[in-house]
Amino acid sequence: PLAPEVDNGARLNSWPGELWTTQTDAVVLVTDRSRSFDALDVFTFQATVVQAVGLRAVTGQLSARPDCGGFDVLGLRWMGETLRLSARDSCGLWTKTFVPGQ
């Protein structure tokens, strides 16, 4: 479960960023990102993962795959120890994982 201040929403509402994902064990807030989500060559982001054990900062960048054109960002999901970004381009669906603090 999440910390009580996250469960009741009081503290979560005071944090900066966009709410991207709510899961039973984590909330993902994006505090900075590229302005667009579609037809991208590069997508950069900074996120905060909120859990009962504390906060984790994750920064990442995704670049278009060779010969697949621009991509659309589909979402972010916390996978226990990594943050997974999902994207779609002309070659299909794909993901990239990011480790906190790197």
Biopython code that builds the backbone (N, CA, C, O; Angstrom):
import numpy as np
from Bio.PDB.StructureBuilder import StructureBuilder

atoms = [
    (1, "PRO", "N", (0.825, -1.198, 0.000)),
    (1, "PRO", "CA", (0.000, 0.000, 0.000)),
    (1, "PRO", "C", (0.866, 1.257, 0.000)),
    (1, "PRO", "O", (2.028, 1.230, 0.405)),
    (2, "LEU", "N", (0.285, 2.341, -0.455)),
    (2, "LEU", "CA", (0.984, 3.615, -0.472)),
    (2, "LEU", "C", (0.937, 4.260, 0.903)),
    (2, "LEU", "O", (0.112, 3.897, 1.742)),
    (3, "ALA", "N", (1.816, 5.208, 1.125)),
    (3, "ALA", "CA", (1.839, 5.948, 2.382)),
    (3, "ALA", "C", (0.492, 6.654, 2.578)),
    (3, "ALA", "O", (-0.146, 7.031, 1.595)),
    (4, "PRO", "N", (0.044, 6.843, 3.842)),
    (4, "PRO", "CA", (-1.267, 7.460, 4.097)),
    (4, "PRO", "C", (-1.456, 8.808, 3.415)),
    (4, "PRO", "O", (-2.550, 9.100, 2.933)),
    (5, "GLU", "N", (-0.408, 9.641, 3.364)),
    (5, "GLU", "CA", (-0.575, 10.953, 2.738)),
    (5, "GLU", "C", (-0.802, 10.848, 1.237)),
    (5, "GLU", "O", (-1.324, 11.777, 0.621)),
    (6, "VAL", "N", (-0.408, 9.712, 0.639)),
    (6, "VAL", "CA", (-0.682, 9.495, -0.781)),
    (6, "VAL", "C", (-2.089, 8.931, -0.944)),
    (6, "VAL", "O", (-2.812, 9.324, -1.860)),
    (7, "ASP", "N", (-2.483, 8.006, -0.055)),
    (7, "ASP", "CA", (-3.801, 7.394, -0.144)),
    (7, "ASP", "C", (-4.929, 8.423, -0.084)),
    (7, "ASP", "O", (-5.902, 8.313, -0.830)),
    (8, "ASN", "N", (-4.811, 9.420, 0.793)),
    (8, "ASN", "CA", (-5.908, 10.376, 0.924)),
    (8, "ASN", "C", (-5.830, 11.513, -0.083)),
    (8, "ASN", "O", (-6.749, 12.328, -0.168)),
    (9, "GLY", "N", (-4.748, 11.578, -0.844)),
    (9, "GLY", "CA", (-4.636, 12.567, -1.899)),
    (9, "GLY", "C", (-4.179, 13.937, -1.450)),
    (9, "GLY", "O", (-3.834, 14.765, -2.294)),
    (10, "ALA", "N", (-4.164, 14.212, -0.155)),
    (10, "ALA", "CA", (-3.823, 15.551, 0.323)),
    (10, "ALA", "C", (-2.418, 15.955, -0.087)),
    (10, "ALA", "O", (-2.215, 17.046, -0.620)),
    (11, "ARG", "N", (-1.469, 15.103, 0.151)),
    (11, "ARG", "CA", (-0.093, 15.454, -0.180)),
    (11, "ARG", "C", (0.153, 15.305, -1.680)),
    (11, "ARG", "O", (0.870, 16.113, -2.269)),
    (12, "LEU", "N", (-0.418, 14.306, -2.289)),
    (12, "LEU", "CA", (-0.229, 14.077, -3.720)),
    (12, "LEU", "C", (-0.656, 15.304, -4.527)),
    (12, "LEU", "O", (0.002, 15.659, -5.505)),
    (13, "ASN", "N", (-1.739, 15.946, -4.129)),
    (13, "ASN", "CA", (-2.232, 17.117, -4.851)),
    (13, "ASN", "C", (-1.289, 18.302, -4.764)),
    (13, "ASN", "O", (-1.342, 19.188, -5.617)),
    (14, "SER", "N", (-0.428, 18.343, -3.757)),
    (14, "SER", "CA", (0.474, 19.480, -3.601)),
    (14, "SER", "C", (1.795, 19.276, -4.341)),
    (14, "SER", "O", (2.608, 20.199, -4.392)),
    (15, "TRP", "N", (2.029, 18.110, -4.908)),
    (15, "TRP", "CA", (3.275, 17.846, -5.626)),
    (15, "TRP", "C", (3.188, 18.361, -7.051)),
    (15, "TRP", "O", (2.128, 18.299, -7.674)),
    (16, "PRO", "N", (4.294, 18.867, -7.567)),
    (16, "PRO", "CA", (4.278, 19.329, -8.955)),
    (16, "PRO", "C", (4.296, 18.145, -9.922)),
    (16, "PRO", "O", (4.777, 17.062, -9.590)),
    (17, "GLY", "N", (3.777, 18.367, -11.094)),
    (17, "GLY", "CA", (3.851, 17.342, -12.130)),
    (17, "GLY", "C", (2.499, 16.843, -12.576)),
    (17, "GLY", "O", (1.461, 17.182, -12.008)),
    (18, "GLU", "N", (2.544, 16.021, -13.619)),
    (18, "GLU", "CA", (1.350, 15.404, -14.191)),
    (18, "GLU", "C", (1.243, 13.977, -13.684)),
    (18, "GLU", "O", (2.232, 13.246, -13.662)),
    (19, "LEU", "N", (0.053, 13.583, -13.280)),
    (19, "LEU", "CA", (-0.193, 12.211, -12.857)),
    (19, "LEU", "C", (-0.289, 11.341, -14.101)),
    (19, "LEU", "O", (-1.200, 11.519, -14.910)),
    (20, "TRP", "N", (0.643, 10.397, -14.266)),
    (20, "TRP", "CA", (0.670, 9.539, -15.451)),
    (20, "TRP", "C", (0.164, 8.142, -15.158)),
    (20, "TRP", "O", (-0.497, 7.536, -16.002)),
    (21, "THR", "N", (0.461, 7.617, -13.976)),
    (21, "THR", "CA", (0.106, 6.234, -13.675)),
    (21, "THR", "C", (-0.233, 6.098, -12.201)),
    (21, "THR", "O", (0.483, 6.618, -11.344)),
    (22, "THR", "N", (-1.331, 5.395, -11.902)),
    (22, "THR", "CA", (-1.616, 5.001, -10.529)),
    (22, "THR", "C", (-1.703, 3.486, -10.510)),
    (22, "THR", "O", (-2.442, 2.878, -11.284)),
    (23, "GLN", "N", (-0.940, 2.893, -9.616)),
    (23, "GLN", "CA", (-0.910, 1.444, -9.456)),
    (23, "GLN", "C", (-1.107, 1.145, -7.980)),
    (23, "GLN", "O", (-1.070, 2.065, -7.163)),
    (24, "THR", "N", (-1.315, -0.107, -7.616)),
    (24, "THR", "CA", (-1.531, -0.436, -6.210)),
    (24, "THR", "C", (-0.306, -0.146, -5.357)),
    (24, "THR", "O", (-0.445, 0.143, -4.168)),
    (25, "ASP", "N", (0.889, -0.216, -5.932)),
    (25, "ASP", "CA", (2.109, -0.026, -5.148)),
    (25, "ASP", "C", (2.890, 1.228, -5.512)),
    (25, "ASP", "O", (3.941, 1.482, -4.924)),
    (26, "ALA", "N", (2.410, 2.015, -6.461)),
    (26, "ALA", "CA", (3.170, 3.193, -6.893)),
    (26, "ALA", "C", (2.292, 4.185, -7.648)),
    (26, "ALA", "O", (1.277, 3.831, -8.248)),
    (27, "VAL", "N", (2.725, 5.436, -7.592)),
    (27, "VAL", "CA", (2.136, 6.512, -8.385)),
    (27, "VAL", "C", (3.275, 7.140, -9.169)),
    (27, "VAL", "O", (4.335, 7.404, -8.601)),
    (28, "VAL", "N", (3.081, 7.386, -10.468)),
    (28, "VAL", "CA", (4.116, 8.005, -11.298)),
    (28, "VAL", "C", (3.671, 9.418, -11.668)),
    (28, "VAL", "O", (2.641, 9.618, -12.313)),
    (29, "LEU", "N", (4.478, 10.396, -11.238)),
    (29, "LEU", "CA", (4.257, 11.800, -11.574)),
    (29, "LEU", "C", (5.357, 12.245, -12.521)),
    (29, "LEU", "O", (6.536, 12.032, -12.236)),
    (30, "VAL", "N", (5.001, 12.852, -13.630)),
    (30, "VAL", "CA", (5.998, 13.382, -14.563)),
    (30, "VAL", "C", (6.132, 14.873, -14.282)),
    (30, "VAL", "O", (5.171, 15.633, -14.407)),
    (31, "THR", "N", (7.345, 15.276, -13.900)),
    (31, "THR", "CA", (7.581, 16.663, -13.505)),
    (31, "THR", "C", (8.118, 17.520, -14.639)),
    (31, "THR", "O", (8.039, 18.747, -14.574)),
    (32, "ASP", "N", (8.660, 16.899, -15.671)),
    (32, "ASP", "CA", (9.147, 17.636, -16.834)),
    (32, "ASP", "C", (9.176, 16.669, -18.002)),
    (32, "ASP", "O", (9.541, 15.505, -17.839)),
    (33, "ARG", "N", (8.793, 17.146, -19.186)),
    (33, "ARG", "CA", (8.765, 16.265, -20.354)),
    (33, "ARG", "C", (8.787, 17.093, -21.627)),
    (33, "ARG", "O", (8.582, 18.306, -21.611)),
    (34, "SER", "N", (9.041, 16.398, -22.733)),
    (34, "SER", "CA", (8.899, 17.009, -24.051)),
    (34, "SER", "C", (7.449, 17.453, -24.214)),
    (34, "SER", "O", (6.550, 16.846, -23.631)),
    (35, "ARG", "N", (7.214, 18.478, -24.980)),
    (35, "ARG", "CA", (5.871, 19.059, -25.089)),
    (35, "ARG", "C", (4.857, 18.176, -25.814)),
    (35, "ARG", "O", (3.661, 18.256, -25.534)),
    (36, "SER", "N", (5.310, 17.353, -26.723)),
    (36, "SER", "CA", (4.396, 16.558, -27.536)),
    (36, "SER", "C", (4.510, 15.074, -27.180)),
    (36, "SER", "O", (5.471, 14.648, -26.539)),
    (37, "PHE", "N", (3.510, 14.298, -27.609)),
    (37, "PHE", "CA", (3.495, 12.857, -27.377)),
    (37, "PHE", "C", (3.534, 12.050, -28.669)),
    (37, "PHE", "O", (3.702, 10.831, -28.622)),
    (38, "ASP", "N", (3.383, 12.701, -29.820)),
    (38, "ASP", "CA", (3.256, 11.922, -31.047)),
    (38, "ASP", "C", (4.185, 12.425, -32.151)),
    (38, "ASP", "O", (4.603, 13.583, -32.165)),
    (39, "ALA", "N", (4.490, 11.513, -33.072)),
    (39, "ALA", "CA", (5.376, 11.772, -34.216)),
    (39, "ALA", "C", (6.715, 12.353, -33.778)),
    (39, "ALA", "O", (7.215, 13.313, -34.365)),
    (40, "LEU", "N", (7.281, 11.757, -32.739)),
    (40, "LEU", "CA", (8.510, 12.276, -32.140)),
    (40, "LEU", "C", (9.763, 11.607, -32.679)),
    (40, "LEU", "O", (9.738, 10.448, -33.094)),
    (41, "ASP", "N", (10.853, 12.353, -32.668)),
    (41, "ASP", "CA", (12.183, 11.785, -32.901)),
    (41, "ASP", "C", (12.874, 11.529, -31.570)),
    (41, "ASP", "O", (13.658, 10.589, -31.439)),
    (42, "VAL", "N", (12.576, 12.381, -30.572)),
    (42, "VAL", "CA", (13.164, 12.254, -29.232)),
    (42, "VAL", "C", (12.109, 12.642, -28.200)),
    (42, "VAL", "O", (11.371, 13.607, -28.397)),
    (43, "PHE", "N", (12.038, 11.892, -27.097)),
    (43, "PHE", "CA", (11.170, 12.223, -25.967)),
    (43, "PHE", "C", (12.021, 12.176, -24.710)),
    (43, "PHE", "O", (12.651, 11.157, -24.428)),
    (44, "THR", "N", (12.048, 13.256, -23.957)),
    (44, "THR", "CA", (12.774, 13.290, -22.685)),
    (44, "THR", "C", (11.776, 13.531, -21.559)),
    (44, "THR", "O", (10.744, 14.173, -21.755)),
    (45, "PHE", "N", (12.099, 13.002, -20.364)),
    (45, "PHE", "CA", (11.203, 13.188, -19.227)),
    (45, "PHE", "C", (11.971, 13.116, -17.910)),
    (45, "PHE", "O", (13.069, 12.564, -17.833)),
    (46, "GLN", "N", (11.358, 13.690, -16.883)),
    (46, "GLN", "CA", (11.778, 13.526, -15.495)),
    (46, "GLN", "C", (10.532, 13.109, -14.742)),
    (46, "GLN", "O", (9.480, 13.736, -14.874)),
    (47, "ALA", "N", (10.646, 12.049, -13.950)),
    (47, "ALA", "CA", (9.488, 11.535, -13.230)),
    (47, "ALA", "C", (9.841, 11.275, -11.774)),
    (47, "ALA", "O", (11.002, 11.075, -11.418)),
    (48, "THR", "N", (8.799, 11.284, -10.938)),
    (48, "THR", "CA", (8.923, 10.898, -9.541)),
    (48, "THR", "C", (8.007, 9.708, -9.320)),
    (48, "THR", "O", (6.813, 9.778, -9.611)),
    (49, "VAL", "N", (8.561, 8.612, -8.805)),
    (49, "VAL", "CA", (7.773, 7.437, -8.455)),
    (49, "VAL", "C", (7.543, 7.495, -6.950)),
    (49, "VAL", "O", (8.497, 7.511, -6.173)),
    (50, "VAL", "N", (6.272, 7.527, -6.538)),
    (50, "VAL", "CA", (5.903, 7.636, -5.131)),
    (50, "VAL", "C", (5.470, 6.263, -4.644)),
    (50, "VAL", "O", (4.557, 5.652, -5.198)),
    (51, "GLN", "N", (6.149, 5.780, -3.585)),
    (51, "GLN", "CA", (5.803, 4.492, -2.979)),
    (51, "GLN", "C", (5.792, 4.646, -1.467)),
    (51, "GLN", "O", (6.239, 5.668, -0.945)),
    (52, "ALA", "N", (5.291, 3.651, -0.764)),
    (52, "ALA", "CA", (5.286, 3.682, 0.695)),
    (52, "ALA", "C", (6.700, 3.786, 1.256)),
    (52, "ALA", "O", (6.908, 4.373, 2.318)),
    (53, "VAL", "N", (7.670, 3.220, 0.547)),
    (53, "VAL", "CA", (9.068, 3.243, 1.015)),
    (53, "VAL", "C", (9.755, 4.562, 0.713)),
    (53, "VAL", "O", (10.870, 4.790, 1.183)),
    (54, "GLY", "N", (9.125, 5.432, -0.054)),
    (54, "GLY", "CA", (9.716, 6.723, -0.367)),
    (54, "GLY", "C", (9.588, 7.085, -1.833)),
    (54, "GLY", "O", (8.816, 6.486, -2.582)),
    (55, "LEU", "N", (10.369, 8.084, -2.220)),
    (55, "LEU", "CA", (10.332, 8.610, -3.583)),
    (55, "LEU", "C", (11.532, 8.130, -4.375)),
    (55, "LEU", "O", (12.608, 7.913, -3.818)),
    (56, "ARG", "N", (11.344, 7.965, -5.670)),
    (56, "ARG", "CA", (12.448, 7.633, -6.575)),
    (56, "ARG", "C", (12.368, 8.561, -7.778)),
    (56, "ARG", "O", (11.314, 8.702, -8.397)),
    (57, "ALA", "N", (13.485, 9.187, -8.100)),
    (57, "ALA", "CA", (13.553, 10.073, -9.264)),
    (57, "ALA", "C", (14.065, 9.282, -10.459)),
    (57, "ALA", "O", (15.048, 8.549, -10.356)),
    (58, "VAL", "N", (13.394, 9.436, -11.584)),
    (58, "VAL", "CA", (13.789, 8.749, -12.813)),
    (58, "VAL", "C", (13.835, 9.777, -13.942)),
    (58, "VAL", "O", (12.888, 10.535, -14.149)),
    (59, "THR", "N", (14.944, 9.789, -14.659)),
    (59, "THR", "CA", (15.109, 10.655, -15.820)),
    (59, "THR", "C", (15.381, 9.770, -17.022)),
    (59, "THR", "O", (16.111, 8.784, -16.916)),
    (60, "GLY", "N", (14.803, 10.111, -18.162)),
    (60, "GLY", "CA", (15.034, 9.278, -19.332)),
    (60, "GLY", "C", (14.870, 10.017, -20.636)),
    (60, "GLY", "O", (14.319, 11.116, -20.704)),
    (61, "GLN", "N", (15.371, 9.370, -21.667)),
    (61, "GLN", "CA", (15.232, 9.882, -23.030)),
    (61, "GLN", "C", (15.045, 8.704, -23.964)),
    (61, "GLN", "O", (15.741, 7.695, -23.854)),
    (62, "LEU", "N", (14.114, 8.837, -24.872)),
    (62, "LEU", "CA", (13.849, 7.813, -25.870)),
    (62, "LEU", "C", (14.041, 8.445, -27.241)),
    (62, "LEU", "O", (13.526, 9.530, -27.508)),
    (63, "SER", "N", (14.777, 7.768, -28.101)),
    (63, "SER", "CA", (15.012, 8.251, -29.464)),
    (63, "SER", "C", (14.366, 7.304, -30.463)),
    (63, "SER", "O", (14.209, 6.113, -30.193)),
    (64, "ALA", "N", (13.996, 7.835, -31.606)),
    (64, "ALA", "CA", (13.366, 7.030, -32.658)),
    (64, "ALA", "C", (14.293, 5.907, -33.104)),
    (64, "ALA", "O", (15.513, 6.067, -33.146)),
    (65, "ARG", "N", (13.689, 4.765, -33.435)),
    (65, "ARG", "CA", (14.461, 3.634, -33.949)),
    (65, "ARG", "C", (14.800, 3.881, -35.415)),
    (65, "ARG", "O", (14.026, 4.515, -36.132)),
    (66, "PRO", "N", (15.954, 3.383, -35.867)),
    (66, "PRO", "CA", (16.333, 3.558, -37.279)),
    (66, "PRO", "C", (15.275, 2.946, -38.209)),
    (66, "PRO", "O", (14.783, 1.847, -37.956)),
    (67, "ASP", "N", (14.943, 3.640, -39.248)),
    (67, "ASP", "CA", (14.025, 3.164, -40.293)),
    (67, "ASP", "C", (12.593, 2.929, -39.821)),
    (67, "ASP", "O", (11.833, 2.244, -40.505)),
    (68, "CYS", "N", (12.207, 3.479, -38.671)),
    (68, "CYS", "CA", (10.845, 3.275, -38.167)),
    (68, "CYS", "C", (10.045, 4.569, -38.078)),
    (68, "CYS", "O", (8.894, 4.546, -37.642)),
    (69, "GLY", "N", (10.624, 5.690, -38.477)),
    (69, "GLY", "CA", (9.916, 6.967, -38.435)),
    (69, "GLY", "C", (9.744, 7.484, -37.018)),
    (69, "GLY", "O", (10.335, 6.965, -36.072)),
    (70, "GLY", "N", (8.917, 8.526, -36.892)),
    (70, "GLY", "CA", (8.633, 9.089, -35.574)),
    (70, "GLY", "C", (7.808, 8.125, -34.738)),
    (70, "GLY", "O", (7.215, 7.183, -35.264)),
    (71, "PHE", "N", (7.774, 8.368, -33.433)),
    (71, "PHE", "CA", (7.039, 7.470, -32.539)),
    (71, "PHE", "C", (6.047, 8.252, -31.689)),
    (71, "PHE", "O", (6.176, 9.463, -31.508)),
    (72, "ASP", "N", (5.049, 7.530, -31.168)),
    (72, "ASP", "CA", (4.065, 8.068, -30.238)),
    (72, "ASP", "C", (4.340, 7.481, -28.864)),
    (72, "ASP", "O", (4.586, 6.281, -28.746)),
    (73, "VAL", "N", (4.303, 8.304, -27.825)),
    (73, "VAL", "CA", (4.456, 7.831, -26.448)),
    (73, "VAL", "C", (3.096, 7.331, -25.975)),
    (73, "VAL", "O", (2.101, 8.049, -26.065)),
    (74, "LEU", "N", (3.056, 6.092, -25.468)),
    (74, "LEU", "CA", (1.801, 5.503, -25.002)),
    (74, "LEU", "C", (1.638, 5.587, -23.494)),
    (74, "LEU", "O", (0.515, 5.700, -23.004)),
    (75, "GLY", "N", (2.751, 5.535, -22.737)),
    (75, "GLY", "CA", (2.620, 5.622, -21.289)),
    (75, "GLY", "C", (3.861, 5.190, -20.546)),
    (75, "GLY", "O", (4.833, 4.713, -21.131)),
    (76, "LEU", "N", (3.800, 5.372, -19.218)),
    (76, "LEU", "CA", (4.859, 4.961, -18.297)),
    (76, "LEU", "C", (4.249, 4.039, -17.257)),
    (76, "LEU", "O", (3.113, 4.247, -16.831)),
    (77, "ARG", "N", (4.996, 3.018, -16.844)),
    (77, "ARG", "CA", (4.528, 2.090, -15.811)),
    (77, "ARG", "C", (5.692, 1.685, -14.934)),
    (77, "ARG", "O", (6.765, 1.352, -15.436)),
    (78, "TRP", "N", (5.487, 1.710, -13.615)),
    (78, "TRP", "CA", (6.495, 1.270, -12.664)),
    (78, "TRP", "C", (6.485, -0.250, -12.605)),
    (78, "TRP", "O", (5.437, -0.867, -12.409)),
    (79, "MET", "N", (7.671, -0.854, -12.776)),
    (79, "MET", "CA", (7.785, -2.313, -12.857)),
    (79, "MET", "C", (8.579, -2.890, -11.682)),
    (79, "MET", "O", (9.296, -3.876, -11.852)),
    (80, "GLY", "N", (8.464, -2.299, -10.507)),
    (80, "GLY", "CA", (9.141, -2.821, -9.319)),
    (80, "GLY", "C", (10.445, -2.125, -9.022)),
    (80, "GLY", "O", (10.612, -1.570, -7.936)),
    (81, "GLU", "N", (11.377, -2.139, -9.961)),
    (81, "GLU", "CA", (12.661, -1.454, -9.797)),
    (81, "GLU", "C", (13.006, -0.569, -10.985)),
    (81, "GLU", "O", (14.016, 0.135, -10.964)),
    (82, "THR", "N", (12.178, -0.600, -12.016)),
    (82, "THR", "CA", (12.426, 0.198, -13.221)),
    (82, "THR", "C", (11.129, 0.861, -13.685)),
    (82, "THR", "O", (10.032, 0.417, -13.346)),
    (83, "LEU", "N", (11.277, 1.921, -14.457)),
    (83, "LEU", "CA", (10.142, 2.595, -15.066)),
    (83, "LEU", "C", (10.141, 2.239, -16.549)),
    (83, "LEU", "O", (11.139, 2.440, -17.241)),
    (84, "ARG", "N", (9.018, 1.709, -17.035)),
    (84, "ARG", "CA", (8.915, 1.271, -18.426)),
    (84, "ARG", "C", (8.125, 2.293, -19.237)),
    (84, "ARG", "O", (7.002, 2.651, -18.882)),
    (85, "LEU", "N", (8.727, 2.755, -20.330)),
    (85, "LEU", "CA", (8.058, 3.666, -21.263)),
    (85, "LEU", "C", (7.622, 2.851, -22.471)),
    (85, "LEU", "O", (8.428, 2.129, -23.057)),
    (86, "SER", "N", (6.366, 2.961, -22.844)),
    (86, "SER", "CA", (5.832, 2.260, -24.019)),
    (86, "SER", "C", (5.645, 3.250, -25.156)),
    (86, "SER", "O", (5.212, 4.383, -24.947)),
    (87, "ALA", "N", (5.978, 2.805, -26.368)),
    (87, "ALA", "CA", (5.871, 3.664, -27.548)),
    (87, "ALA", "C", (5.409, 2.836, -28.741)),
    (87, "ALA", "O", (5.464, 1.607, -28.732)),
    (88, "ARG", "N", (4.948, 3.555, -29.778)),
    (88, "ARG", "CA", (4.525, 2.911, -31.019)),
    (88, "ARG", "C", (5.094, 3.709, -32.188)),
    (88, "ARG", "O", (5.030, 4.939, -32.207)),
    (89, "ASP", "N", (5.652, 2.988, -33.164)),
    (89, "ASP", "CA", (6.132, 3.622, -34.393)),
    (89, "ASP", "C", (5.693, 2.761, -35.572)),
    (89, "ASP", "O", (4.920, 1.820, -35.390)),
    (90, "SER", "N", (6.173, 3.066, -36.778)),
    (90, "SER", "CA", (5.733, 2.310, -37.956)),
    (90, "SER", "C", (6.205, 0.859, -37.930)),
    (90, "SER", "O", (5.688, 0.033, -38.682)),
    (91, "CYS", "N", (7.179, 0.534, -37.075)),
    (91, "CYS", "CA", (7.657, -0.850, -36.933)),
    (91, "CYS", "C", (6.879, -1.624, -35.870)),
    (91, "CYS", "O", (7.037, -2.841, -35.764)),
    (92, "GLY", "N", (6.043, -0.947, -35.082)),
    (92, "GLY", "CA", (5.244, -1.632, -34.075)),
    (92, "GLY", "C", (5.407, -1.052, -32.680)),
    (92, "GLY", "O", (5.948, 0.039, -32.496)),
    (93, "LEU", "N", (4.920, -1.815, -31.695)),
    (93, "LEU", "CA", (5.015, -1.419, -30.291)),
    (93, "LEU", "C", (6.383, -1.780, -29.743)),
    (93, "LEU", "O", (6.977, -2.779, -30.152)),
    (94, "TRP", "N", (6.894, -0.961, -28.808)),
    (94, "TRP", "CA", (8.167, -1.261, -28.165)),
    (94, "TRP", "C", (8.250, -0.555, -26.826)),
    (94, "TRP", "O", (7.498, 0.382, -26.558)),
    (95, "THR", "N", (9.168, -1.011, -25.990)),
    (95, "THR", "CA", (9.343, -0.428, -24.662)),
    (95, "THR", "C", (10.822, -0.198, -24.382)),
    (95, "THR", "O", (11.699, -0.812, -24.989)),
    (96, "LYS", "N", (11.062, 0.698, -23.452)),
    (96, "LYS", "CA", (12.406, 0.928, -22.937)),
    (96, "LYS", "C", (12.271, 1.125, -21.437)),
    (96, "LYS", "O", (11.338, 1.783, -20.978)),
    (97, "THR", "N", (13.196, 0.558, -20.671)),
    (97, "THR", "CA", (13.147, 0.698, -19.223)),
    (97, "THR", "C", (14.227, 1.653, -18.737)),
    (97, "THR", "O", (15.299, 1.772, -19.330)),
    (98, "PHE", "N", (13.907, 2.332, -17.629)),
    (98, "PHE", "CA", (14.802, 3.308, -17.026)),
    (98, "PHE", "C", (14.940, 3.002, -15.543)),
    (98, "PHE", "O", (13.961, 2.671, -14.875)),
    (99, "VAL", "N", (16.165, 3.114, -15.033)),
    (99, "VAL", "CA", (16.477, 2.824, -13.635)),
    (99, "VAL", "C", (16.530, 4.142, -12.865)),
    (99, "VAL", "O", (17.098, 5.113, -13.364)),
    (100, "PRO", "N", (15.956, 4.203, -11.671)),
    (100, "PRO", "CA", (16.024, 5.434, -10.882)),
    (100, "PRO", "C", (17.464, 5.873, -10.631)),
    (100, "PRO", "O", (18.358, 5.055, -10.413)),
    (101, "GLY", "N", (17.658, 7.181, -10.669)),
    (101, "GLY", "CA", (18.959, 7.748, -10.334)),
    (101, "GLY", "C", (20.033, 7.590, -11.380)),
    (101, "GLY", "O", (21.199, 7.855, -11.089)),
    (102, "GLN", "N", (19.696, 7.167, -12.594)),
    (102, "GLN", "CA", (20.711, 7.009, -13.645)),
    (102, "GLN", "C", (20.346, 7.802, -14.873)),
    (102, "GLN", "O", (21.083, 7.788, -15.858)),
]
sb = StructureBuilder()
sb.init_structure("model")
sb.init_model(0)
sb.init_chain("A")
sb.init_seg("    ")
for serial, (resi, resn, name, xyz) in enumerate(atoms, 1):
    if name == "N":
        sb.init_residue(resn, " ", resi, " ")
    sb.init_atom(name, np.array(xyz, "f"), 0.0, 1.0, " ", f" {name:<3s}", serial, name[0])
structure = sb.get_structure()
